[in-house]
Amino acid sequence: MERLVIDIPDAKSTLVKQILKGLGVTIQQEVKSQPSAYKKKISQVSTWIEEDLKVFDESKEAFENLFPHNDN
């Protein structure tokens, strides 16, 4: 199944929807999120300072310097 998004002039919307439904097309209403809900979600995103990220760089460097050890 293919998803297609089209813009229909308001004056022709009902007619076009009827024709498409007659052809077996499923029409979904556009879902618009509330700006306040978006702002609430985005406010939960945290920021990290350079000092917080330093531990990741140090761990990466330590991991890259590991060598296999053979006990034989």
Backbone hydrogen bonds in HBPLUS format (Angstrom, degrees):
<---DONOR---> <-ACCEPTOR-->    atom                        ^
c    i                          cat <-CA-CA->   ^        H-A-AA   ^      H-
h    n   atom  resd res      DA  || num        DHA   H-A  angle D-A-AA Bond
n    s   type  num  typ     dist DA aas  dist angle  dist       angle   num
A0012-LYS N   A0009-PRO O   2.92 MM   3  5.44 145.2  2.05 115.7 125.7     1
A0013-SER N   A0009-PRO O   3.04 MM   4  6.01 117.6  2.44 149.0 165.2     2
A0013-SER N   A0010-ASP O   3.39 MM   3  5.10 153.9  2.46  96.5 103.9     3
A0016-VAL N   A0012-LYS O   2.95 MM   4  6.07 173.1  1.95 167.3 169.5     4
A0017-LYS N   A0013-SER O   2.93 MM   4  6.06 161.9  1.96 153.5 158.8     5
A0018-GLN N   A0014-THR O   3.00 MM   4  6.18 155.3  2.06 146.8 153.4     6
A0019-ILE N   A0015-LEU O   3.01 MM   4  6.30 161.8  2.04 153.4 157.9     7
A0020-LEU N   A0016-VAL O   2.91 MM   4  6.12 166.3  1.93 152.9 156.8     8
A0021-LYS N   A0017-LYS O   2.88 MM   4  6.00 162.4  1.91 149.6 154.6     9
A0022-GLY N   A0018-GLN O   2.98 MM   4  6.13 151.3  2.06 143.7 151.6    10
A0023-LEU N   A0019-ILE O   3.14 MM   4  6.47 129.8  2.40 138.4 151.5    11
A0023-LEU N   A0020-LEU O   3.01 MM   3  5.06 134.1  2.23  97.0 110.1    12
A0025-VAL N   A0020-LEU O   2.97 MM   5  5.28 163.2  2.00 146.7 142.4    13
A0024-GLY N   A0021-LYS O   2.95 MM   3  5.00 158.7  1.99 105.2 111.1    14
A0037-ALA N   A0034-GLN O   2.98 MM   3  5.25 124.8  2.30 105.1 119.1    15
A0038-TYR N   A0034-GLN O   3.13 MM   4  6.52 157.1  2.19 155.3 161.9    16
A0039-LYS N   A0035-PRO O   2.91 MM   4  6.17 162.6  1.94 152.2 156.9    17
A0040-LYS N   A0036-SER O   2.97 MM   4  6.12 148.8  2.07 139.9 148.3    18
A0041-LYS N   A0037-ALA O   3.02 MM   4  6.29 158.8  2.07 147.9 152.7    19
A0042-ILE N   A0038-TYR O   2.92 MM   4  6.15 169.3  1.93 159.6 162.1    20
A0043-SER N   A0039-LYS O   3.00 MM   4  6.01 139.7  2.16 138.3 148.2    21
A0044-GLN N   A0041-LYS O   3.10 MM   3  5.50 153.6  2.17 108.0 116.0    22
A0045-VAL N   A0042-ILE O   3.22 MM   3  5.52 166.2  2.24 109.5 113.6    23
A0052-ASP N   A0049-ILE O   2.97 MM   3  5.39 127.6  2.25 109.2 122.3    24
A0053-LEU N   A0049-ILE O   3.32 MM   4  6.74 146.8  2.44 148.0 157.4    25
A0053-LEU N   A0050-GLU O   3.13 MM   3  5.19 122.9  2.47  95.8 110.1    26
A0054-LYS N   A0050-GLU O   3.12 MM   4  6.32 125.2  2.43 142.2 156.5    27
A0054-LYS N   A0051-GLU O   3.33 MM   3  5.15 142.2  2.48  92.7 103.1    28
A0056-PHE N   A0053-LEU O   3.06 MM   3  5.45 130.2  2.32 106.7 119.1    29
A0057-ASP N   A0053-LEU O   3.32 MM   4  6.74 156.5  2.37 151.6 157.8    30
A0058-GLU N   A0054-LYS O   2.93 MM   4  6.22 160.3  1.97 156.0 161.8    31
A0059-SER N   A0055-VAL O   2.94 MM   4  6.06 156.0  2.00 141.6 148.2    32
A0060-LYS N   A0056-PHE O   2.91 MM   4  6.06 158.0  1.96 146.9 153.1    33
A0061-GLU N   A0057-ASP O   2.98 MM   4  6.15 160.5  2.02 146.9 152.1    34
A0062-ALA N   A0058-GLU O   2.96 MM   4  6.16 159.3  2.00 147.2 152.8    35
A0063-PHE N   A0059-SER O   2.91 MM   4  6.09 158.7  1.96 148.3 154.2    36
A0064-GLU N   A0060-LYS O   2.94 MM   4  6.14 157.8  1.99 149.8 155.9    37
A0065-ASN N   A0061-GLU O   3.15 MM   4  6.33 130.8  2.40 138.9 150.9    38
A0065-ASN N   A0062-ALA O   3.22 MM   3  5.19 136.2  2.42  94.6 106.5    39
A0066-LEU N   A0063-PHE O   3.18 MM   3  5.39 166.4  2.20 109.7 112.8    40
